[in-house]
């Protein structure tokens, strides 16, 4: 049986959507990322689900860990402040990465 990889779709530009997209783009399951984060017991998958549904926002150190695991820049999955010029630039870079990949 041959598996075919299809590029994931980016739902919107919300932080949770970008985390899901980047994780799926790297073909990593939620459990795999949770395990590499060292989250304990039953809560390990629950935390990733909350991050990806927007029910919880990862703190900066956790966000950096997630970015390292899914091999992306932490700014590409950070919560954007559209009053900050650099966040607008990172947003544009993320969009161009998703279009060109």
ChimeraX attribute file (.defattr): number of C-alpha atoms within 10 A of each C-alpha:
attribute: neighborCount
match mode: 1-to-1
recipient: residues
	/A:1	3
	/A:2	4
	/A:3	5
	/A:4	6
	/A:5	8
	/A:6	8
	/A:7	13
	/A:8	15
	/A:9	13
	/A:10	16
	/A:11	11
	/A:12	10
	/A:13	15
	/A:14	16
	/A:15	20
	/A:16	24
	/A:17	19
	/A:18	22
	/A:19	27
	/A:20	23
	/A:21	21
	/A:22	21
	/A:23	22
	/A:24	17
	/A:25	17
	/A:26	14
	/A:27	13
	/A:28	14
	/A:29	12
	/A:30	18
	/A:31	15
	/A:32	12
	/A:33	19
	/A:34	20
	/A:35	14
	/A:36	12
	/A:37	16
	/A:38	9
	/A:39	16
	/A:40	10
	/A:41	9
	/A:42	8
	/A:43	11
	/A:44	19
	/A:45	17
	/A:46	15
	/A:47	18
	/A:48	23
	/A:49	18
	/A:50	14
	/A:51	18
	/A:52	22
	/A:53	16
	/A:54	15
	/A:55	11
	/A:56	13
	/A:57	17
	/A:58	21
	/A:59	10
	/A:60	12
	/A:61	10
	/A:62	13
	/A:63	20
	/A:64	18
	/A:65	17
	/A:66	23
	/A:67	20
	/A:68	13
	/A:69	17
	/A:70	19
	/A:71	12
	/A:72	16
	/A:73	15
	/A:74	19
	/A:75	16
	/A:76	20
	/A:77	25
	/A:78	23
	/A:79	18
	/A:80	17
	/A:81	11
	/A:82	11
	/A:83	8
	/A:84	9
	/A:85	10
	/A:86	13
	/A:87	17
	/A:88	14
	/A:89	12
	/A:90	17
	/A:91	20
	/A:92	12
	/A:93	13
	/A:94	18
	/A:95	15
	/A:96	11
	/A:97	10
	/A:98	15
	/A:99	9
	/A:100	6
	/A:101	7
